[in-house]
Amino acid sequence: MDVTGFPHQVGGHFGLLTCPGHVCKPLNQREFAFYLQMDKRLLPYAPQCCGRIKVNLCSFSDGALLMCTDSVVKCHRTESEGTSSSCSAENSLDGDITSTGDGSSLMASLPFQSLPMTFRVKKCGRVEVAEKKATNLWAGQCQSKVVQKLLKGYDKWFMVLEDVVSFYRRPCVIDLKMGTRQYGDDASAQKRFSQTQKCRQSTSALMGIRLVGLQIYDPVTQQYTYINKFEGRRMDRLKFYDELLIFFRQAGRSRITQLIGRLENLKGVLLAAEGFRFFSSSLLIAYDGDEPAMDERTRTHNDHYSHPDISLAMIDFAHSTFQGFMEDKLYTGVDEGYLLGMDSLITILKAILDETLVRSDKMISSLLTSPIDDGGTAMDEVLSNPEAPIVIKMPNNGSVVPGNQPIVLRSPIKRKRSLYEENREEKSREEFHKDAEEGSKIAVLITSPEEVNSVQTLADKEIGSGVEIKRSASENAL
């Protein structure tokens, strides 16, 4: 059975391959074990795991590379067949996929999508995407690295997962990293620090969610637009909201309503998932960009569409855990960081449905008040947009509660730096004075009323008396 590059990969750093109806992901034993032991409550919200498979690679004199397997994966419904057959326990949950046919490809039975991505090796030995017109550059880069390893003779085993976009002609796909922590318990100190910084410098820490990548199809130009993880990390709340607005407006109101319902159901499951943690996990959402939105067409009882109008799947469980899993550290309670991301996403989707809601800094702030882990994160978020009002809502326990009094230090200065940040390079007093003279802006987060006097003293000492600590019960009073 032929294996090619997965043309609709929008996130991750492990390249994904594809065979009919399935995605092949480089095998991670921990993630594979998590799928095999997945709580039945989560099964409706995750791709079906269909076992593992070995991918072989052949190279030709012209540099062309061909990937194939010794077995056929045939587990899920195709439109032409109209029937479905499930993987048996012995070849999906307990071991390798075994041969079930003559090795012929099922690609012809699937609806038209983008052409599969193939690869070739240059004379220098470097693997690259063979198609010159391939537009998904991120997918090509990730997958070329995987094929490069296959060419060298290692990492041949792949986990086989249900392809949740296989029934869409022009899949619009978004990958959202969930939670406020993006490293596992086995991560090194360096990894923990780097991942914590990524959260602080993105929307993850404040909102529990950030954009990893997306592709959206424009039926007018018949072209895809892509956003990669680096662009996603640089987004502040407003930019994040804008990108979701574009992506989901095209989906249509009916699909958004369906998605909100599924998200709220999933939230209910997660609220009951005692001891589970989904560190660095993502939500994958997809719909067909080539199919009219539900509110623009009418279905009949003869409608052949059997797939969901919009798909939702939890993915990437390499750092997930639950009580009793692989002798992992035991956690109590629910995954608050993941639930924060769920709340942020549901809130944004409901706002998108409300067409009378005007986009503004104040609107986004009121929609997305959320827990903050420390002053550094709060300042990164507020100061990432020079036009945003400096409003921080922080009670003594470190959580944001609507209606809690904001405690804000304001000045006529304009600079993206907080005096109240940990693990940051400190500037000298002379540099503070210079910034003040140039008319920059400095904001200081105060986490409790008792800090007002000490912070005022610090501000007066460092930048003079041109700053003011102001407390207010509402943003309008600031």
Secondary structure, DSSP 8 states (H G I E B T S, - for coil): -EEEE-TT--S-SS--EEETTEEEEE--HHHHHHHHT--TTTGGGS--EEEEEEEEEEE-TTSEEEEEESS----S--TTT-------HHHHTSSB----SS----GGGS---S--B-EEE-TTS-EEES-TT---HHHHHHHHHHHHHHHTT---EEEEEE-TTTT-SSEEEEEEEESS----TT--HHHHHHHHHHHHTSSHHHHSEEEEEEEEEETTTTEEEEE-HHHHHH--HHHHHHHHHHHHHHH-HHHHHHHHHHHHHHHHHHHT-TT-EETT-EEEEEEETTS--GGGS---TT----S-SEEEEEE--TTEE-TTSTT-----S--HHHHHHHHHHHHHHHHHH-TT----HHHHHHHT----S-HHHHHHHHHTSTTS-------TTS---TT---EEEE-S-EEEEESS-SSS----HHHHHHHHHTT-EEEEE-SSGGGHHHHHHHHHHHHTT--EEEE-SSGGG-
